[in-house]
Amino acid sequence: MSNTFFQKDIVSVRDFDKQKFETIFQATDKIITMSPNERREIGRGKTLGYLFFEPSTRTRLSFEAAMASIGGTSIGIADASSSSARKGESLGDTVKIMSLYSDVVVLRHQLDGSSRFAAEVSEKPLINAGSGTEEHPTQAILDIYTIRKEKKRIDGLKVGIVGDLKYGRTVYSLLYALGNYKVDVRLISPPALKIRSDSTYEIRKRLAYTETTDLEENISDLDVVYITRIQKERFADIEEYVKVKGSYRIGTDLVKKMKDDAIIMHPLPRLDEISPDLDSTKQAKYFQQAQYGKDTRAALLALILNENGI
């Protein structure tokens, strides 16, 4: 079977179908079972170039760790203030130069549309690592993989997505991804942070969902609780942020109401949405989720860089 990811950009989850997810998941399962020496042959001699114009810990480091795990190297900009962007260099020129120095480019940028524009000017495949309030496709890949690994299935599950649904780009990518499966989705947020109306038409074409403000009323029903932080940096008015700050918090009291085999996920970083007391509980899967992030990104890079896959 041909490798449909070879030399392809990864800009939006909307470009994915169930088979594409399955291809990445099978590659991830294979990479996890390989010996370190076998893995390091996959990307030997290849270079990942990263451009992060917004702060990141897990995404940037997991891409670097993923590239290292398959034998490649990474170069890049982790802080826009240390790049020529500070001198006024355009995004297009920065991306073009980085693509000349590397085999695949990873971009995170604060502007909507930035990754699609960058993919047009890049000489090499481009991966969207977060574009404004739009999407974060590799986060959705690792999120779906986490659900598949921890729940052994995706179809038939009840999934609650909680918190900042208006500004959280991980939320939109996850919803687009879940549209490939038969799931019952509950969107749980304060009224001011409901999913954006400009996205609902596209999402409703993919899956049915219900909206509510009450986490406690739904939590005993859910198989997956995916909670996000309220994103202070996205608010134009700090007073509006203060009104919704701390709207939801999962502590031991709520965990007692959950199904015994339910899981809690979070794209991280967390603020006060999940009590640290839960970190050692069997429901807590957010750190395992971060580990899967490295593995799925390693698989994706392997597929993009190798014509015959892995």
Secondary structure, DSSP 4 states (H G I P E B T S, - for coil): ---TTTT--B--GGG--HHHHHHHHHHHHHHHHS-HHHHHHHSTT-EEEEEESS--SHHHHHHHHHHHHTT-EEEEES-GGGSGGGGT--HHHHHHHHHHH-SEEEEEESSTTHHHHHHHH-SS-EEEEEETTTB-HHHHHHHHHHHHHHHS--TT-EEEEES-TTT-HHHHHHHHHHTTS--EEEEE--GGGSPPHHHHHHHHHH--EEEES-HHHHGGG-SEEEE----GGG-S-HHHHHHHTT---B-HHHHTTS-TT-EEE--S--SSSB-GGGTTSTTB-HHHHHHHHHHHHHHHHHHHH-TT--
